[in-house]
Amino acid sequence: MNTWNRFWQLSGFERGVALEASVVMTASWAGLRLAGFRRWKSALDGLARPGTPAQASEQDQLDAAREIARVQHSVAGHLFFLPNCLEESLTLLWLLQTRGIASELRLGARKEAGRFEAHAWVERNGEVLSEAGDNHLHFVPFDGPLGSMETETP
């Protein structure tokens, strides 16, 4: 019950972001498993209907992006499943795109104890939005847009 009390104490903007985040994160959980990364990302891009680029100052846009990321991350801890970094990052990217806030999905990799590991995060002008701390620093980001990493077929 405490969770619902905190939800109703949020501003209208924050409640809207929380509801959207819960729906998109749950859909991403299913979409990645059913359609795969490329198809699901393409579907999200198509559904985003990018908002008009924000006319606010760069600082105001950054503050809004941080607030959206904070709410989205909080939602992730209250779902029926524990979202992974890719599900959270795709959700945050979608939330920002629909509000006209430019951002980038970043993917990185590392080899740890003989195992290949990957990580996803969202950046705006080089600032990491999707996580607290420096976890992403332990991963080498792939260069270039995600489309360039896909195998082209003739």
C-alpha positions as CSV (number, residue, x, y, z in Angstrom):
1,M,0.0,0.0,0.0
2,N,2.9,2.3,0.7
3,T,3.9,2.2,-3.0
4,W,0.4,3.4,-4.0
5,N,0.6,6.3,-1.5
6,R,4.0,7.3,-2.9
7,F,2.6,7.1,-6.5
8,W,-0.3,9.5,-5.7
9,Q,2.1,11.9,-4.1
10,L,3.9,12.3,-7.4
11,S,3.2,15.2,-9.7
12,G,0.9,14.6,-12.6
13,F,3.9,14.6,-15.0
14,E,5.7,12.0,-12.9
15,R,2.6,9.8,-12.6
16,G,2.3,10.0,-16.4
17,V,5.9,9.0,-16.9
18,A,5.5,6.2,-14.4
19,L,2.5,4.7,-16.1
20,E,4.1,5.0,-19.6
21,A,7.3,3.4,-18.2
22,S,5.5,0.5,-16.7
23,V,3.6,-0.2,-20.0
24,V,6.6,0.2,-22.3
25,M,9.0,-1.7,-20.0
26,T,6.6,-4.6,-19.7
27,A,6.1,-4.5,-23.5
28,S,9.8,-4.5,-24.0
29,W,10.2,-7.4,-21.7
30,A,7.9,-9.4,-24.0
31,G,8.9,-7.8,-27.3
32,L,12.6,-8.6,-26.9
33,R,11.8,-12.2,-26.2
34,L,9.2,-12.6,-29.0
35,A,10.6,-10.3,-31.8
36,G,14.3,-9.9,-30.9
37,F,16.3,-6.7,-30.5
38,R,16.2,-5.2,-34.0
39,R,12.5,-5.8,-34.6
40,W,11.5,-4.6,-31.2
41,K,13.6,-1.5,-31.4
42,S,12.2,-0.8,-34.8
43,A,8.7,-1.2,-33.4
44,L,9.4,1.1,-30.5
45,D,10.8,3.7,-32.9
46,G,7.7,3.5,-35.0
47,L,5.4,3.9,-31.9
48,A,7.4,6.8,-30.5
49,R,5.9,9.5,-32.6
50,P,8.7,11.8,-31.7
51,G,7.6,14.9,-30.0
52,T,8.4,18.3,-31.2
53,P,12.0,19.0,-30.3
54,A,11.9,20.7,-26.9
55,Q,12.2,24.4,-27.1
56,A,13.5,24.6,-23.6
57,S,17.1,25.5,-22.8
58,E,19.7,22.7,-22.9
59,Q,19.8,22.7,-19.0
60,D,16.0,22.4,-18.8
61,Q,16.0,19.5,-21.2
62,L,18.8,17.8,-19.3
63,D,16.9,18.3,-16.0
64,A,13.7,16.9,-17.6
65,A,15.7,13.9,-18.9
66,R,17.2,13.2,-15.5
67,E,13.7,13.4,-13.9
68,I,12.3,11.0,-16.5
69,A,15.2,8.6,-15.9
70,R,14.7,8.8,-12.2
71,V,11.0,8.0,-12.4
72,Q,11.6,5.2,-15.0
73,H,14.3,3.6,-12.8
74,S,12.0,3.7,-9.8
75,V,9.2,2.0,-11.8
76,A,11.6,-0.8,-12.8
77,G,11.9,-1.9,-9.1
78,H,8.1,-2.3,-8.8
79,L,7.2,-4.5,-11.7
80,F,6.4,-8.2,-11.6
81,F,9.8,-8.9,-13.2
82,L,13.2,-7.4,-12.8
83,P,14.0,-5.6,-16.0
84,N,17.5,-5.9,-17.4
85,C,19.6,-2.9,-18.6
86,L,18.4,-3.3,-22.3
87,E,14.7,-3.3,-21.3
88,E,15.2,-0.3,-19.1
89,S,17.3,1.6,-21.7
90,L,14.9,1.0,-24.5
91,T,12.1,2.3,-22.3
92,L,14.0,5.4,-21.3
93,L,14.9,6.1,-24.9
94,W,11.3,5.8,-25.9
95,L,10.1,8.1,-23.0
96,L,12.7,10.8,-24.1
97,Q,12.0,10.5,-27.8
98,T,8.2,11.0,-27.3
99,R,9.0,14.2,-25.4
100,G,11.4,15.5,-28.1
101,I,14.5,15.1,-26.0
102,A,17.3,13.8,-28.1
103,S,19.3,10.9,-26.6
104,E,21.2,7.8,-27.7
105,L,21.1,4.2,-26.9
106,R,24.6,2.9,-26.2
107,L,25.7,-0.8,-26.1
108,G,29.0,-2.0,-24.8
109,A,30.7,-5.3,-24.1
110,R,33.5,-6.8,-22.0
111,K,35.0,-10.1,-21.3
112,E,34.9,-10.9,-17.6
113,A,36.3,-14.1,-16.1
114,G,36.2,-15.7,-19.5
115,R,32.6,-14.7,-20.1
116,F,31.3,-12.2,-22.7
117,E,29.0,-9.6,-21.1
118,A,27.0,-6.8,-22.6
119,H,25.5,-3.7,-21.2
120,A,23.0,-1.0,-22.4
121,W,22.6,2.6,-21.3
122,V,21.2,5.9,-22.5
123,E,23.2,9.1,-23.0
124,R,22.3,12.7,-23.8
125,N,25.3,14.8,-25.0
126,G,27.7,12.3,-23.4
127,E,26.0,12.2,-20.0
128,V,24.7,8.8,-18.9
129,L,21.0,9.1,-17.9
130,S,19.9,5.5,-17.4
131,E,21.9,4.5,-14.3
132,A,23.5,5.9,-11.2
133,G,27.2,5.3,-10.8
134,D,29.8,4.3,-13.3
135,N,28.8,0.7,-14.3
136,H,29.0,1.6,-18.0
137,L,32.7,2.5,-17.6
138,H,33.5,-1.2,-17.3
139,F,32.2,-1.8,-20.8
140,V,33.7,-0.8,-24.2
141,P,31.0,0.9,-26.2
142,F,30.4,0.0,-29.8
143,D,31.2,2.8,-32.1
144,G,28.7,4.3,-34.5
145,P,25.0,4.0,-34.8
146,L,23.3,0.7,-34.0
147,G,22.3,0.2,-37.6
148,S,25.9,0.0,-38.6
149,M,26.4,-3.1,-36.4
150,E,23.8,-5.1,-38.2
151,T,24.8,-7.6,-40.8
152,E,23.6,-6.5,-44.2
153,T,22.2,-9.1,-46.6
154,P,22.4,-8.7,-50.3
